[in-house]
Amino acid sequence: MMNLTETIKRPTLHEELVERLRNLVVEDALKPGEKVPEKDLCASFGVSRTPLREALKVLASEGLVVLQANRGARVTEDTAEELENTFPLIAMLEQLAGELACERMDDAEIARIDNRHDAMLRAYKARDRQGYFQANQDIHNALIVGAQNDVLEAHHRMLAVRVRRARFMVNLSDERWAQAIDEHEQMMEMLHARDAKGLGALMKQHL
């Protein structure tokens, strides 16, 4: 779990504050439907209300919190219907991204994904869920970028943030976590083999 007592360095205040708040929601430290404790967070992060509220506006644009007039912000409550409607769309985008990445990524780009894959495996063996999730998301994001399609990337970014919490929570099951590792091993094999259709289909199934 992230350190809530470490103050934020001013040069990256906005970006880091957005990321910390986003992680609190994604990792379920701030629960769905819960009011965001602005005063406590300001004290923990060593910031004033103004930058915190600016960061909350970003999270609101991503659908992670809901801003309420004169009542602060609350964490969004995702419904099963919303998730069921969103995941198939992301799955189709990731399928296409896998196919395009196989065709368009160069060897150096694939090597960088290999490094993140190795980091993910180390986190898995250490049972470090946060480290695993970050490396996992880095891999998926690299494949999206590797597709070299700006429209695909923009739509994926818009949708993915809405289900990031669900993607984090699903691997709390040891069985599903082990299965995800097996799928990622297969994904890397297909990427190296430039098996576009195979990687695309597996990424869709994986999601």
Order of alpha helices (4+ residues) and beta strands (2+ residues): alpha-alpha-alpha-beta-beta-alpha-alpha-alpha-alpha-alpha-alpha-alpha
